[in-house]
Amino acid sequence: MDRRVRKTREALEQAFLALERQKPVNQITVAALTALADVGRGTFYLHYQDVGDLQQEIITARIEAFLAQYATQAPTQINGSYRAWTQSLIADLQQHQALFAMIHRSAMAAAVRDQIVTRFCQVLTGPAVVTQYVVNGSVGICANWLAKSLDCPADALSDFLAEQLEALNAD
């Protein structure tokens, strides 16, 4: 991708994320985005059809990056434990909490959840029903934790997820 195109898209993405923290997506206008990103309205339409298109591209790119990092191969076990892997996962989720909150509020929430579950189930071993159960439960717990409806320290969540992976692979 051309450097200018990349720079313009990054500016629009940053503007969108800043505005999304302030108001619902359906209240974000192209005028507000382009003013904050310091690009012309026509430039916006060269890259996106509307604000929803921009949001969808942001979510798709970020989820693909997340899945590439965590769901392209089975979780790594070090000295018989998955704790280091789950700590990294939880730290990454915390770092991108605003993104996951935006996804949770978006129309894409169910599709993204299904995509995450499917990709993790593909790389984990064990009986299919147990794998589905563990992955769906883990994704749900992480979503609740990110939404702050589950009051649990990050270390405790990491330990719990590591235990689930160890139990899954013990079968």
N, C-alpha and C positions, 0 to 999 in steps of 0.2 A: 504494500500500500504506500502510495506517495506520502512523503513527510508532511506536506501541507494538509492533505486529506486527514491524515492521522491526527495532526494538531487540532484541526477544526472539530473532528469527532470527539476528541478528548475534552476540548473546551465545552462542547455541548453536553457531554456526559457529566462533567463536573457541575455545570450549571443546573442540569436536571437534578442531580443528587442533592445539591444545596437547596433548591426550591422544594424538593420532595420532603425534606425535613421540616419545612415551614408550613406546607399546606398539602391537601389531598391532590393526587395526580390529576383528577378531573378539573382542578382549578388552576393547573399550570398551563400557561398560554405560550404559544410560539413567540409572541412579542417579548414576554418576560425572559424566556430562554435565550433568545438571540441578544437581548440587551445585556444580560448577565455574562454571556459567553463572548460578547463583543464581535458578533458575526452578523451578517445581513440576513434578513428573512428569506431571501431567495437562496442563500447558501444552505440554510436549514433544509429547505425543500429539495435541494440537490441530493441530500443524504437520506432524508426521512420523509415519509408520507404525512405523519402527524406525531403528536407527543407520545401516543401509545406505541407507535412504531419504534421510537427512540427508547422507551422504557423496555420494550420487548427485546431489543438488541442488547441493551445493558444486561438484563437478566440472563439472556442466553449466553452471552460471552462470559459472564462471571461464573455461572453454573458450570459451563464447560471447563473453565480453568480449575474450579474446585474439584470436579469429577476427575479431571486429568491428574490432579495431584493425589487424590485419595481413593479413586475407584477404578484405576486402570490395572491394578494388581492387588492381590490379597494383602490385607494388613500385615505389617512386619512384626514378627515376634523376636524379642531380644531377651536372651536368658530366660526363656520360657514365659515371658510376659508381653502383653500388648500395650502396656502402660505408656511407654514412650510414644507409640503411634497414636493412642487416644489422647494423650496430652497435646500433641501437635494438632490433632483434629480440633480439639476444644479451643485451643489458643487461636486457631484460624477462624473458627466460628465466632469467637468473641471479637476478633479484629474486624470481621465483616458483619457485625450484628446489624448495622443499619441496612445493609443490602438484604439480609435475610428477613428483616422486618418489612422492607418494601415488598419483597416477594410474597410474604404472608398476606399483605394487604392487596395484592394484585389479583387480577383475573387468572393469572398463570399459576397460582399457588398449587392447585391440585396436580397440574401437569408436571410442574417442577418436582413435587414430592414423588410422583410416580417415576419420573426419570431417575431421581436419586436412588429410590428403592430398587429399581430394575438394575441399574449399574452396579450397586453394591452386591446384590444377589448373584450377579454374574461372576464375581470374583471370589466369593466366599464358598468354602466347601462345607459339606454336611448335607443331611437330608433336606430336601427342598422345603418341606413344611416348617422345619425348625429354622432354616435360614430365613424364610419369609417372615416368620414370627419375630425373630431377633432383629432383623433389619427394620421392619415396620415399627416395632416397639422402640428401637433406638432412634430412628428418625423422628418419631412422635415425641419422645422424651426430649430430644435436642430442640425441637421446634418449641415445645412448651417452655423449656429453659430459656431459650432466646427471647421468647415473648414475655418472660418474667412471670409466668403463671406457675412455675416450678421453682421454689426457693431452695437452691442447692448449690453449694460451693463448686467451683470448676473442678477442683481436685477430686471431690466425691463423685461427680458425674464421670470424670475420666476413669476413675477406678471401677465404677459400675460398668461402663462400656467395655473396659478391658476384661472384666470378669465374664461378661456375656460372650465376647469373642473366644475366650478360653474355653467356656462351656460348650460353645458351638463346635469348636475344633476337637473337643474331647470325645465327641460322639463317633 
